[in-house]
C-alpha cells in the first residue's frame, strides 16, 4: 500500500514538473513572438519613412539639378508724395502744433530740395541767411532760411557766400536710408532782373536833368 502511495506521489510530482516546464516554455515563446512583432513594426516603420523620404526626394535615375532659389527683388528709391499731399500734411502738422502750443513747422518742410532755388544770400546779425524761391508753388513764394532748416527730403547744413550746402536723405523700399551732400549755387539774375536793376528811377532821371549845364547864348 505504501508503494502505491509513493508511485502516485512521484507520478504527480513528475506531472507538475512537466506542466511547469511547458508553461515556462510557452511564456518564453510568447515573449519571443511579441519581441519579434515589435522588431517587425519598427523595421516596417523605418522602411515606410525611408520610402516616403525617397518619394519626396529626387529621382535617383535623373541627373541632379540644383535648386535655384528665387532672387530677392532689387530695392528701389521711394518716390516722395505729390506737392498737394505734402501741403496737406504740413497743414495738419501746423494745426497739431497750434493745439499743443508749440512752434509750428516752417513751410519749407513741405518742399523738396529740387523744388527750391537760391535767389539771395545775406549776412545778418544772426549770421548767414538765404532767400529761396519755391518753384513748385503757384504763385512762386520765397522764404528766408538759416542753417539747420529742414526740408521734406533733407536739411540746410551751411550757407556760404555764393552757395548753399544741403544734406539729402534718400529712402529705399527695403527700409535703408542714405545721406548725400547737395550744393545749390546762387541763381544768376535773369535778363528781366538785370534790366530792372539797370533801369534808372524817375527821381534819378530828374536829378540828372537838373544837374545838366545850360548852354551859353552867343
Secondary structure, 3 states (H helix, E strand, C coil): CHHHHHHHHHHHHHHHHHHHHHHHHHHHHHHHHHHHHHHHHHHHHHHHHHHHHHHHCCCCCCCCCCCCCCCCCCCCECCCCCHHHHHHHHHHHHHHHHHHCCCCCCHHHHCCHHHEEEEEEEEECCEEEEEEEECCCCCCEEEEECCCCEECCEEEEEECCCEEEEEEEEEECCCCEEEEEEEEEECCCCHHHHHHHHCCCHHHHHHHHHHCCCCCCC
